[in-house]
């Protein structure tokens, strides 16, 4: 059973069904099956409807957008990637690739920010801070 009523029904449809339940025209179990919710969710929805039928709504809007990262964190990631890039380009430093795990740890320890490793890698690829894996030289096969 899915408990996301807003994806299956409009607010008006849910109001009509709840009204039928309140009037005794439909049984709870039957309504639960129609709505695709369990008992506790049904009664939470019914309670919300009874408390204020005029403003009741099953529409759902997120308070913050998903899959987004704060500008401060993006700026910090860019700063750390730029430092890494400078070290990679310096021939005196034996670096040949970005260390994204190190950048992730620096975010947490130095800046008290957090970002997933995948987020850092995606940001690096999108902003020219990515080097493809170097191909290992083919091993020489010696036959006697």
N, C-alpha and C positions, 0 to 999 in steps of 0.2 A: 504494500500500500504506500502510495506517495502522499506526503503531507503538504504538498504545494498546491493549494486550492487555486491560487491566482493564475496558475498556468493552464488550468482546465476550464475554469468558469469565470464569468464576469461577476461583479459585485451584485448586480441585480438578480442574477440567477441564484446566487447563494442566499440572498435575502428572501427570495420566493420560497426556496426549499426550507429555510429556517422558520418562516412563517407557517408553512404547512406542518412542520413538526410541533410548533407551539400550539397550533389549533388542534393537534391530535389527529391530523389526516394521514401522517406518515410515521412509521416507526423509526426509532433511532438507528437500529442496526442497518435498516435499508438505506437510510440517508448516509450513514458512514460508508457503506459500500459504494454509493453513487459518488460521493465526494472523494473517496479514496483516502480516508483518514482513520486513525484509530480513535478509541473512545475519549482519551484525554484531549486530543486536538479538537475533536468535535465539540466537547463541552467548553473549551477555551473560546472557540469561535462563537458558540451560542451565547456565552457570557458577554463577549464583546458586543455582540449584536443587541442583546437585551439592555446593556448599559446605555447605548446611544444608537438607536436604529437609524437616525437621520444621517449621522456621519460615519456609520459603519462602512468599511471598505476592506476588500481582500487584496487590493492592489499593493504591490510591494516595490518600494524604491530603495536602493542602497543609499546609505548615508555618505559613503565615500566610493569613488570609482574603483573598480577592481583592476588588478594588474598594473598598478601605477607605483611609481617610486618618487619620493619627495625630491624637490630640486636640490636641496642641500646635500642629499646623499649622492645624487648624480654628479654634482660639482666635486664632491670629495673623491668619487670613483675616478673622474676625469683627471683630477690632480695626481692621484696615486698612479694611474696608468701613464701619465706624462712623465713622471719620475722614472718609472720602469722603462719607458721608451728611450729616455735619455741615456740610461745605463746600458741598454741593449746596443745603442748606436756607438757608445764609447768602446773603442777597440781594446782599451786597457782593462776593461771589466769582462770577465769570462761568462757573460750572459748571452744566451741565444734565443730565449723565449720569455714570454710574460709569465709571472708567477701569480695567478689569480687567487690562489688560496692564501698567499701572503697578503695580498691586497685586502681580502676579506677579513683576515685577522687584524690588520692595521685599522680597518674601519671600526672594528669592535673595541680594540684597545686604546688607540690614540684619539679617535673621534667619537666614541660611544654611539656608533651608528651600526645598523645591521642591514645586510643585503645577502640574498642567496647567491651562491657561487654561479648558478646559471644566469642570474640577472647580471652579474658582473661580466661574464663572458659574452652575453648578448649585447650589452652596452659596448664592450670592447670591439666586437665585430662591426657594430653599426657606426663606430666612430674612429675607425682606422687604427685601432690598438690591438690588432690580431695578426699573428704570424702563423701560417699553416705549419703543420708538423713537418719537420725535416725528414726526408727519406733517408733511411739508413743505407750505407753503401752495401752493395750486393756482396755476399761472402764469396771469396775466391775458392773455387773447387779445384782441388789438386788430386789428380788421379795418377796412380802408379801403374 
